Amino acid sequence: MSPPTPAVNAPAAPAPRTAVARIAPALRHPVAVGVLAVVLAGVVGLGLVVGAGTAPAVAWDALVEGMFGSPYAVGSSLNSAAVLALIATGFTVAHRAGLVNVGGEGQLCAGGLAAAAVGTALPSGVPAALGVPSVLVAGAVAGGAWAGIAGLLRARRGTSEVITTLLLNFVGVGLVSVAVHEEALLRQPVTSSETLPQSAPLPEGTRLPLIGGIESPATAIVVIAAVAALVTGLVLRHTAIGLRLRSVGHSPAASARLGLPVTHLETGGLAVAGAAAGLAGASLVAIAPYVLAEHFSSGYGFSGLVVGLLARGSLTAVAAVSLLFGLLTNGGINLQLAAGVPASSVQIVQSLLVLFVAAALFGTTRNGRAS
């Protein structure tokens, strides 16, 4: 008689997922985190408005008027968003390779400086088909070369790109200041004591064309930034280059053992980030008032870094956050003019956005590890 067959315990049915468990992944999505951060920062902003002695309804009307109240407001917001999107797109490429590019401000200054030098050197009758690409390409090449300095130092000496790109910011800003103050460089001819320290205006054929009509200042940089973000997203997701960058970002040592050119990929990723920031700097020079001034960058490089950090590698989030920051920047100007609320309130709200997103990311990461 054969021995009895031992009973086999059937696998236990998985416990039903709770509502919280079902929505937790959605709450960790970059868009959801961004929306939550916007709501919390908005609440704090409302408190700042009330503290300034302004009625919330008046402040809200002024903010909306500054963002959407006229074609000029919308066009200005789109131009600002496009500049931020370019810088954040480049940051995303470098970040995919495991690098943190904090030198957007310096790269933007290098691009603007090169664009002004090329633009003012071209004859006044240069056709737009030649002048505009020349200015934009000069800015992109200069920005890429500026970031390439940090890339080479990392490749040859192992120097942290965070330190080198950060320090190169101050060099780039200083070079712009020197260039617009020295007549031997780019300063326009001094005709009186009221002559501003800035470059001569760019010729007509080097200025970015308008896309929204005479009433709107929106220029072709909006289209360029949208195309750049779309192409970058496709390359990073659906090409071998994107896969290699992701591999290097996850583990440079393992990628090297697989035969990938880690040094070239890292340096190239950083150079692409610099080229995008340089293109943004060239666009700032090629839109009104069409000059290179001492503080023309207006902190776009650092704001673009924030956008890239908030987007967390998502090019869709880059577009959304850039548009939000562009609208807030122009809305904040009108908030100060029409409602008497300090423009620094908008900067506080933007800073809180970063803090709230960072806190949300820390909480979700810690909970994910704990589970």
ZAMARGU-4260 file (C-alpha; in steps of 0.2 Angstrom, whole numbers, plus 5000, padded with zeros to 4 digits):
<rodrens>
0) 5000/5000/5000 | 5007/5017/4995 | 5010/5030/5008 | 4997/5044/5009 | 5001/5059/4999
5) 5005/5074/5010 | 4992/5088/5009 | 4998/5103/5000 | 4992/5119/5007 | 4984/5130/4993
10) 4992/5148/4992 | 4983/5160/5002 | 4973/5173/4992 | 4981/5190/4991 | 4973/5202/5003
15) 4962/5215/4995 | 4971/5231/4993 | 4965/5246/5003 | 4959/5262/4995 | 4975/5271/5001
20) 4986/5257/4994 | 4978/5259/4977 | 4980/5278/4976 | 4997/5278/4984 | 5007/5276/4967
25) 4996/5290/4959 | 5001/5301/4973 | 5019/5298/4970 | 5018/5303/4952 | 5027/5320/4948
30) 5011/5328/4942 | 5002/5324/4958 | 5016/5329/4969 | 5017/5346/4959 | 4999/5349/4961
35) 4999/5346/4980 | 5014/5358/4982 | 5005/5371/4972 | 4990/5370/4983 | 5000/5371/4999
40) 5011/5385/4992 | 4995/5394/4987 | 4988/5394/5004 | 5004/5402/5011 | 5004/5415/4997
45) 4986/5419/5002 | 4992/5422/5020 | 5006/5434/5013 | 4993/5443/5004 | 4982/5445/5019
50) 4997/5450/5029 | 5001/5464/5017 | 4984/5472/5020 | 4977/5467/5003 | 4960/5459/5000
55) 4962/5442/4993 | 4950/5445/4979 | 4959/5461/4974 | 4976/5451/4974 | 4968/5437/4964
60) 4961/5448/4951 | 4978/5457/4949 | 4987/5440/4948 | 4976/5433/4935 | 4976/5450/4925
65) 4995/5449/4925 | 4995/5431/4919 | 4980/5430/4907 | 4973/5448/4906 | 4980/5453/4889
70) 4989/5446/4874 | 5005/5455/4880 | 5004/5446/4897 | 5001/5429/4889 | 5015/5432/4877
75) 5028/5437/4890 | 5023/5422/4901 | 5026/5411/4886 | 5043/5418/4883 | 5048/5416/4901
80) 5041/5398/4901 | 5051/5394/4885 | 5068/5400/4893 | 5065/5390/4909 | 5059/5374/4898
85) 5075/5375/4888 | 5086/5375/4904 | 5076/5362/4913 | 5076/5351/4897 | 5095/5351/4897
90) 5096/5348/4915 | 5085/5332/4913 | 5098/5326/4900 | 5112/5328/4912 | 5102/5321/4926
95) 5098/5305/4916 | 5117/5302/4915 | 5118/5304/4933 | 5125/5322/4933 | 5118/5337/4942
100) 5120/5353/4931 | 5119/5368/4943 | 5128/5379/4930 | 5113/5385/4920 | 5116/5403/4925
105) 5133/5403/4919 | 5129/5393/4903 | 5115/5405/4899 | 5127/5420/4901 | 5140/5412/4890
110) 5126/5409/4877 | 5120/5427/4878 | 5137/5434/4877 | 5141/5424/4861 | 5124/5428/4853
115) 5127/5447/4856 | 5145/5446/4849 | 5139/5437/4833 | 5124/5447/4831 | 5132/5464/4833
120) 5146/5459/4821 | 5134/5454/4807 | 5129/5468/4795 | 5113/5478/4797 | 5105/5471/4782
125) 5108/5452/4786 | 5093/5442/4781 | 5083/5433/4795 | 5086/5416/4787 | 5104/5418/4791
130) 5105/5430/4805 | 5093/5421/4817 | 5101/5404/4816 | 5118/5412/4817 | 5114/5420/4834
135) 5105/5404/4841 | 5119/5392/4835 | 5132/5404/4843 | 5123/5404/4859 | 5121/5385/4860
140) 5139/5381/4855 | 5145/5393/4868 | 5134/5386/4882 | 5139/5368/4877 | 5158/5373/4877
145) 5155/5382/4894 | 5147/5366/4902 | 5161/5356/4893 | 5174/5363/4904 | 5165/5355/4919
150) 5163/5339/4909 | 5182/5338/4905 | 5187/5342/4923 | 5176/5328/4928 | 5183/5316/4915
155) 5201/5320/4917 | 5202/5324/4936 | 5186/5317/4944 | 5181/5334/4949 | 5163/5335/4955
160) 5152/5343/4941 | 5141/5351/4955 | 5156/5362/4961 | 5163/5366/4944 | 5146/5371/4936
165) 5142/5381/4952 | 5158/5391/4952 | 5157/5394/4933 | 5141/5403/4936 | 5150/5417/4944
170) 5163/5418/4930 | 5150/5419/4917 | 5140/5433/4926 | 5157/5442/4928 | 5161/5440/4909
175) 5145/5448/4904 | 5147/5462/4916 | 5165/5466/4909 | 5159/5464/4891 | 5145/5477/4893
180) 5156/5490/4903 | 5171/5490/4891 | 5169/5499/4875 | 5183/5488/4868 | 5172/5473/4870
185) 5153/5475/4867 | 5148/5491/4876 | 5138/5503/4864 | 5147/5519/4860 | 5145/5531/4875
190) 5137/5547/4868 | 5132/5555/4885 | 5132/5552/4904 | 5115/5543/4902 | 5121/5530/4890
195) 5118/5513/4898 | 5131/5499/4900 | 5124/5487/4887 | 5128/5481/4870 | 5122/5489/4854
200) 5105/5483/4848 | 5105/5467/4837 | 5101/5470/4819 | 5084/5467/4813 | 5088/5451/4804
205) 5095/5443/4820 | 5079/5446/4830 | 5067/5431/4834 | 5051/5433/4824 | 5035/5435/4833
210) 5022/5421/4833 | 5007/5429/4841 | 5005/5445/4831 | 5009/5463/4835 | 5000/5464/4852
215) 5009/5448/4859 | 5028/5448/4862 | 5028/5429/4861 | 5042/5424/4849 | 5049/5408/4840
220) 5058/5403/4856 | 5041/5396/4862 | 5041/5384/4847 | 5059/5380/4848 | 5058/5375/4867
225) 5042/5365/4863 | 5051/5355/4849 | 5067/5353/4860 | 5057/5346/4874 | 5047/5334/4863
230) 5063/5328/4854 | 5073/5326/4870 | 5059/5315/4877 | 5058/5304/4862 | 5077/5302/4862
235) 5078/5298/4880 | 5064/5285/4880 | 5065/5277/4863 | 5083/5277/4857 | 5099/5268/4861
240) 5107/5285/4867 | 5093/5287/4880 | 5096/5269/4886 | 5115/5271/4887 | 5112/5288/4897
245) 5100/5279/4909 | 5113/5265/4911 | 5127/5277/4915 | 5115/5286/4927 | 5111/5270/4937
250) 5129/5263/4938 | 5144/5270/4929 | 5155/5255/4934 | 5143/5242/4928 | 5141/5252/4912
255) 5159/5253/4909 | 5160/5234/4911 | 5147/5232/4898 | 5158/5242/4886 | 5149/5259/4886
260) 5159/5275/4884 | 5155/5281/4901 | 5166/5297/4900 | 5160/5302/4883 | 5142/5299/4888
265) 5144/5310/4904 | 5153/5324/4895 | 5141/5324/4881 | 5126/5324/4893 | 5133/5339/4902
270) 5137/5348/4885 | 5119/5345/4879 | 5113/5353/4895 | 5125/5368/4893 | 5119/5370/4874
275) 5101/5371/4879 | 5105/5384/4893 | 5116/5394/4880 | 5101/5393/4867 | 5090/5400/4881
280) 5103/5414/4884 | 5104/5418/4865 | 5085/5419/4865 | 5085/5432/4879 | 5097/5443/4868
285) 5086/5441/4852 | 5070/5447/4860 | 5065/5464/4865 | 5075/5475/4869 | 5088/5465/4858
290) 5103/5470/4869 | 5115/5461/4881 | 5113/5470/4898 | 5122/5467/4914 | 5108/5457/4922
295) 5099/5451/4907 | 5099/5433/4914 | 5087/5438/4928 | 5091/5422/4937 | 5083/5411/4924
300) 5097/5399/4926 | 5093/5395/4944 | 5075/5395/4941 | 5077/5383/4927 | 5087/5372/4939
305) 5072/5372/4951 | 5060/5368/4936 | 5071/5353/4932 | 5072/5347/4950 | 5053/5348/4952
310) 5050/5339/4935 | 5060/5324/4941 | 5065/5318/4924 | 5048/5320/4916 | 5048/5331/4901
315) 5029/5333/4902 | 5032/5340/4920 | 5045/5351/4913 | 5033/5359/4901 | 5020/5361/4915
320) 5031/5368/4928 | 5039/5380/4916 | 5023/5387/4911 | 5017/5388/4929 | 5033/5398/4934
325) 5032/5409/4918 | 5014/5414/4923 | 5019/5417/4941 | 5033/5428/4936 | 5023/5439/4925
330) 5008/5438/4937 | 5019/5444/4952 | 5024/5459/4942 | 5006/5465/4940 | 5003/5459/4958
335) 5015/5472/4964 | 5009/5486/4952 | 4990/5484/4954 | 4988/5477/4971 | 5003/5484/4981
340) 5009/5466/4986 | 5028/5465/4986 | 5034/5455/4971 | 5045/5445/4983 | 5029/5436/4989
345) 5030/5427/4972 | 5048/5422/4975 | 5043/5415/4992 | 5029/5405/4985 | 5041/5398/4972
350) 5054/5394/4985 | 5040/5385/4995 | 5035/5375/4980 | 5053/5367/4980 | 5052/5364/4999
355) 5035/5356/4998 | 5040/5345/4983 | 5056/5340/4992 | 5046/5335/5008 | 5034/5325/4998
360) 5048/5316/4989 | 5056/5312/5005 | 5040/5306/5013 | 5035/5294/4998 | 5053/5288/4996
365) 5054/5283/5015 | 5037/5275/5015 | 5041/5265/4999 | 5057/5259/5008 | 5048/5255/5023
370) 5035/5244/5014
</rodrens>
